[in-house]
Amino acid sequence: MKPRKILIIDYQEDWRRRIAEMLQTSDYVIETFGGYNYPVDQIKPGQEPDLVILSCSHITGAELRLVEQMLTKNLTVVVLSTSIPWAKMRRVFLAGAEDVTDKPYTQKHLINIVETALQNAKPVDSYEAMQREVMDQWTSVQDAF
């Protein structure tokens, strides 16, 4: 089995490096990109990363747009953030992120997040269908409170 390719996106080099170092002990091919203007439309078929880790301080419109663009390519996305209010976390999940985790985290926790996301990754028929599925699940969660 070939190693899984993970793309780490963060505008801060130290965070990209730290995350990459934590994942180097596992059998992953790590790529990094500095900034939130990743050229998603230039990803060629067969060259997609198996997982995208979007690392950011706060979730803004730029990060949400990037998550949405990645999902139109059927990429699995995990968001790591230092501070994410509940309302914005909800928007990230509605955009289709696989997981959202607060920084800081341990190496073991990060590897567990990555492994779980890779195991749960599945092809998405359409972005709209996925959004409907997430919204239906979210309504059930809201009803529980």
LOFI-918378 format. One line per 5 residues: number of its first residue (from 0); for each residue x, y, z of N, C-alpha, C. Coordinates in Angstrom, 3 decimals. Layout:
NUM	X,Y,Z,X,Y,Z,X,Y,Z ~ ...
end
This chain:
0	0.851,-1.183,0.000,0.000,0.000,0.000,0.894,1.244,0.000 ~ 0.577,2.165,-0.874,1.401,3.375,-0.947,1.081,4.303,0.222 ~ 2.078,5.103,0.624,1.852,6.029,1.743,0.761,7.050,1.410 ~ 0.010,7.434,2.413,-1.040,8.445,2.245,-0.412,9.824,2.151 ~ -0.960,10.643,1.248,-0.455,12.003,1.064,-1.306,12.974,1.881
5	-0.630,13.782,2.707,-1.308,14.772,3.544,-0.798,16.152,3.170 ~ -1.724,17.059,2.915,-1.408,18.453,2.614,-1.710,19.286,3.853 ~ -0.707,20.003,4.342,-0.872,20.876,5.508,-0.866,22.316,5.020 ~ -1.934,23.055,5.325,-2.051,24.451,4.904,-2.110,25.337,6.143 ~ -1.213,26.293,6.210,-1.210,27.305,7.267,-0.326,28.438,6.789
10	-0.677,29.667,7.113,0.155,30.790,6.694,1.383,30.935,7.582 ~ 1.391,30.282,8.752,2.534,30.373,9.662,3.449,29.157,9.474 ~ 4.677,29.436,9.062,5.626,28.362,8.782,5.884,27.471,9.994 ~ 5.957,28.069,11.187,6.252,27.261,12.371,5.160,26.231,12.652 ~ 3.891,26.588,12.408,2.803,25.624,12.602,2.861,24.533,11.547
15	3.133,24.897,10.293,3.251,23.878,9.237,4.355,22.884,9.599 ~ 5.496,23.414,10.001,6.641,22.576,10.344,6.319,21.680,11.544 ~ 5.702,22.256,12.571,5.372,21.499,13.787,4.417,20.336,13.473 ~ 3.393,20.608,12.697,2.431,19.557,12.339,3.117,18.484,11.500 ~ 3.920,18.910,10.524,4.636,17.954,9.673,5.565,17.072,10.505
20	6.271,17.666,11.451,7.177,16.889,12.309,6.412,15.868,13.148 ~ 5.240,16.254,13.635,4.441,15.326,14.442,3.977,14.128,13.617 ~ 3.755,14.346,12.324,3.237,13.281,11.466,4.332,12.477,10.778 ~ 5.579,12.912,10.859,6.664,12.210,10.172,6.930,10.825,10.740 ~ 6.525,10.575,11.963,6.759,9.259,12.548,5.840,8.207,11.938
25	4.790,8.647,11.277,3.870,7.728,10.616,4.226,7.658,9.138 ~ 3.610,6.725,8.445,3.929,6.500,7.038,3.088,7.406,6.136 ~ 3.409,8.704,6.149,2.694,9.676,5.329,3.681,10.419,4.441 ~ 3.200,10.846,3.296,3.943,11.789,2.465,3.361,13.153,2.804 ~ 4.196,14.060,3.284,3.724,15.360,3.756,4.074,16.445,2.746
30	3.071,17.248,2.392,3.277,18.452,1.591,2.741,19.619,2.404 ~ 3.322,20.797,2.210,2.838,21.977,2.931,2.607,23.118,1.955 ~ 1.734,24.038,2.378,1.446,25.233,1.584,1.232,26.391,2.547 ~ 1.853,27.524,2.259,1.756,28.702,3.114,0.692,29.661,2.630 ~ -0.400,29.752,3.348,-1.469,30.689,3.009,-2.766,29.964,2.733
35	-3.811,30.747,2.562,-5.138,30.163,2.355,-5.634,30.355,0.926 ~ -4.714,30.633,0.016,-5.077,30.803,-1.393,-4.590,29.608,-2.207 ~ -4.691,28.425,-1.633,-4.239,27.207,-2.308,-4.991,27.045,-3.625 ~ -4.276,26.761,-4.722,-4.925,26.647,-6.042,-5.654,25.309,-6.209 ~ -6.784,25.173,-5.556,-7.555,23.929,-5.567,-7.892,23.508,-6.989
40	-8.217,24.473,-7.845,-8.619,24.149,-9.216,-7.478,23.564,-10.043 ~ -6.243,23.650,-9.566,-5.101,23.119,-10.314,-4.703,21.707,-9.871 ~ -5.450,21.134,-8.940,-5.167,19.763,-8.515,-5.578,18.832,-9.651 ~ -4.630,18.043,-10.107,-4.895,17.126,-11.224,-5.453,15.799,-10.700 ~ -6.352,15.181,-11.469,-6.877,13.878,-11.062,-5.737,12.885,-10.830
45	-5.845,12.144,-9.739,-4.813,11.187,-9.389,-3.691,11.778,-8.549 ~ -3.665,13.100,-8.401,-2.633,13.755,-7.600,-3.218,14.418,-6.351 ~ -4.458,14.109,-6.035,-5.118,14.701,-4.882,-4.479,14.204,-3.589 ~ -4.416,15.072,-2.585,-3.981,14.577,-1.277,-5.076,13.691,-0.687 ~ -4.671,12.728,0.126,-5.655,11.873,0.800,-6.350,12.628,1.926
50	-5.658,13.639,2.464,-6.203,14.426,3.565,-5.614,15.824,3.515 ~ -6.444,16.817,3.791,-5.990,18.201,3.903,-6.158,18.617,5.356 ~ -5.078,19.123,5.946,-5.147,19.690,7.292,-5.059,21.196,7.138 ~ -6.133,21.880,7.471,-6.172,23.339,7.432,-5.938,23.832,8.852 ~ -4.791,24.437,9.073,-4.412,24.928,10.393,-4.528,26.446,10.387
55	-5.250,26.994,11.368,-5.461,28.440,11.377,-5.686,28.935,12.801 ~ -5.477,30.233,12.982,-5.729,30.836,14.291,-7.221,30.963,14.539 ~ -7.899,31.559,13.587,-9.341,31.786,13.673,-9.962,31.412,12.338 ~ -11.203,31.004,12.362,-11.917,30.678,11.136,-12.520,31.958,10.575 ~ -12.140,32.289,9.361,-12.702,33.456,8.680,-13.350,32.984,7.386
60	-13.891,33.914,6.645,-14.496,33.582,5.361,-13.513,32.926,4.408 ~ -12.248,33.346,4.445,-11.234,32.776,3.545,-11.047,31.286,3.816 ~ -10.986,30.923,5.085,-10.813,29.519,5.426,-12.056,28.711,5.061 ~ -13.236,29.270,5.311,-14.472,28.568,4.948,-14.561,28.350,3.446 ~ -14.195,29.369,2.668,-14.214,29.219,1.208,-13.242,28.131,0.768
65	-12.076,28.087,1.399,-11.093,27.065,1.044,-11.628,25.667,1.356 ~ -12.258,25.496,2.518,-12.855,24.199,2.859,-13.887,23.822,1.803 ~ -14.749,24.754,1.436,-15.781,24.474,0.436,-15.165,24.111,-0.913 ~ -14.122,24.823,-1.333,-13.454,24.517,-2.604,-12.838,23.120,-2.572 ~ -12.224,22.776,-1.453,-11.610,21.452,-1.327,-12.671,20.361,-1.440
70	-13.830,20.611,-0.847,-14.881,19.602,-0.856,-15.494,19.417,-2.232 ~ -15.457,20.450,-3.062,-15.953,20.270,-4.429,-15.038,19.324,-5.205 ~ -13.815,19.122,-4.722,-12.876,18.156,-5.314,-12.918,16.821,-4.564 ~ -13.891,16.672,-3.661,-14.054,15.458,-2.852,-12.839,15.161,-1.982 ~ -12.205,16.201,-1.452,-11.060,16.029,-0.565,-11.537,15.987,0.884
75	-10.876,15.200,1.695,-11.187,15.120,3.118,-10.415,16.214,3.838 ~ -11.118,17.015,4.640,-10.518,18.179,5.293,-10.692,18.077,6.807 ~ -9.600,18.360,7.526,-9.620,18.487,8.982,-9.152,19.898,9.299 ~ -9.842,20.586,10.209,-9.482,21.949,10.592,-8.895,21.933,12.005 ~ -7.707,22.542,12.149,-7.071,22.731,13.448,-7.057,24.223,13.717
80	-7.584,24.660,14.845,-7.701,26.089,15.121,-7.359,26.387,16.578 ~ -6.772,27.563,16.824,-6.477,27.958,18.202,-7.717,28.465,18.909 ~ -8.639,29.005,18.159,-9.841,29.552,18.763,-10.962,29.486,17.742 ~ -12.006,28.763,18.092,-13.124,28.664,17.161,-14.434,28.687,17.948 ~ -15.164,29.784,17.836,-16.458,29.866,18.517,-17.433,28.821,17.958
85	-18.391,28.434,18.767,-19.357,27.401,18.392,-20.043,27.708,17.061 ~ -20.469,28.933,16.847,-21.180,29.271,15.606,-20.294,29.042,14.385 ~ -19.022,29.413,14.489,-18.120,29.205,13.350,-17.774,27.727,13.192 ~ -17.684,26.999,14.308,-17.436,25.565,14.211,-18.579,24.899,13.450 ~ -19.782,25.330,13.738,-20.956,24.791,13.039,-20.848,25.050,11.546
90	-20.419,26.270,11.171,-20.268,26.604,9.748,-19.213,25.728,9.083 ~ -18.131,25.431,9.800,-17.074,24.584,9.241,-17.612,23.174,8.996 ~ -18.375,22.644,9.956,-18.959,21.319,9.758,-19.990,21.338,8.633 ~ -20.781,22.401,8.566,-21.760,22.504,7.486,-21.068,22.613,6.135 ~ -19.882,23.218,6.116,-19.110,23.283,4.873,-18.598,21.899,4.502
95	-18.542,21.001,5.486,-18.176,19.621,5.188,-16.882,19.119,5.781 ~ -16.280,19.853,6.698,-15.028,19.390,7.305,-15.262,18.078,8.049 ~ -14.291,17.209,7.999,-14.368,15.911,8.676,-14.239,16.059,10.190 ~ -13.390,16.994,10.634,-13.158,17.183,12.062,-12.676,18.607,12.291 ~ -12.924,19.125,13.483,-12.427,20.432,13.908,-11.847,20.229,15.298
100	-10.594,20.634,15.497,-9.914,20.419,16.767,-9.212,21.687,17.199 ~ -9.250,21.947,18.502,-8.540,23.102,19.056,-7.051,22.803,19.198 ~ -6.241,23.830,18.954,-4.816,23.760,19.279,-4.694,24.159,20.745 ~ -3.738,23.723,21.485,-2.708,22.751,21.126,-3.228,21.326,21.270 ~ -2.486,20.384,20.764,-2.841,18.976,20.814,-1.541,18.183,20.889
105	-1.644,16.956,21.322,-0.457,16.109,21.411,-0.238,15.393,20.086 ~ 0.938,14.835,19.918,1.239,14.071,18.712,0.282,12.885,18.591 ~ 0.061,12.191,19.691,-0.845,11.041,19.678,-2.256,11.461,19.259 ~ -2.733,12.580,19.795,-4.062,13.086,19.446,-4.135,13.436,17.961 ~ -3.110,14.119,17.440,-3.101,14.504,16.027,-3.102,13.272,15.126
110	-2.276,12.291,15.441,-2.239,11.070,14.619,-3.581,10.356,14.676 ~ -4.227,10.345,15.834,-5.548,9.737,15.959,-6.572,10.468,15.089 ~ -6.528,11.797,15.089,-7.434,12.595,14.249,-7.215,12.252,12.779 ~ -5.948,12.218,12.367,-5.607,11.940,10.966,-6.056,10.534,10.572 ~ -5.738,9.539,11.392,-6.115,8.159,11.080,-7.632,7.998,10.997
115	-8.349,8.608,11.926,-9.812,8.533,11.908,-10.373,9.180,10.652 ~ -9.858,10.351,10.296,-10.329,11.043,9.088,-10.042,10.215,7.841 ~ -8.868,9.607,7.766,-8.525,8.786,6.599,-9.406,7.544,6.524 ~ -9.720,6.946,7.662,-10.588,5.767,7.673,-12.019,6.120,7.290 ~ -12.474,7.313,7.688,-13.850,7.727,7.413,-14.026,8.339,6.034
120	-12.920,8.639,5.357,-13.010,9.296,4.048,-13.771,8.410,3.076 ~ -14.697,9.024,2.378,-15.460,8.296,1.369,-15.781,9.258,0.244 ~ -15.938,8.730,-0.956,-16.281,9.617,-2.071,-17.636,10.281,-1.836 ~ -17.731,11.506,-2.238,-18.971,12.263,-2.093,-19.582,12.428,-3.476 ~ -20.852,12.026,-3.623,-21.496,12.126,-4.931,-21.606,13.565,-5.388
125	-22.007,14.416,-4.490,-22.100,15.831,-4.847,-21.996,16.667,-3.584 ~ -21.480,17.846,-3.741,-21.324,18.769,-2.627,-22.685,19.087,-2.012 ~ -23.702,19.309,-2.847,-25.029,19.661,-2.346,-25.634,18.514,-1.537 ~ -25.462,17.285,-2.008,-26.002,16.134,-1.284,-25.339,16.004,0.082 ~ -24.031,16.244,0.124,-23.319,16.163,1.389,-23.809,17.241,2.348
130	-24.017,18.466,1.850,-24.513,19.542,2.710,-25.885,19.186,3.272 ~ -26.759,18.607,2.440,-28.086,18.211,2.922,-27.963,17.160,4.030 ~ -27.067,16.201,3.835,-26.868,15.152,4.838,-26.385,15.747,6.160 ~ -25.430,16.664,6.098,-24.911,17.302,7.310,-26.008,18.114,7.980 ~ -26.794,18.850,7.196,-27.883,19.659,7.762,-28.910,18.767,8.453
135	-29.243,17.626,7.848,-30.197,16.708,8.466,-29.663,16.193,9.797 ~ -28.385,15.836,9.826,-27.780,15.366,11.070,-27.746,16.481,12.099 ~ -27.441,17.691,11.660,-27.341,18.821,12.577,-28.700,19.119,13.210 ~ -29.767,19.016,12.446,-31.107,19.239,12.981,-31.392,18.230,14.087 ~ -30.983,16.982,13.888,-31.184,15.958,14.914,-30.418,16.301,16.186
140	-29.205,16.800,16.043,-28.400,17.184,17.207,-29.063,18.347,17.937 ~ -29.545,19.344,17.185,-30.208,20.492,17.809,-31.466,20.055,18.547 ~ -32.192,19.094,17.970,-33.410,18.609,18.612,-33.114,17.940,19.954 ~ -31.902,17.407,20.099,-31.538,16.721,21.337,-31.342,17.692,22.497 ~ -31.130,18.971,22.189,-30.888,19.952,23.253,-32.137,20.650,23.598
end
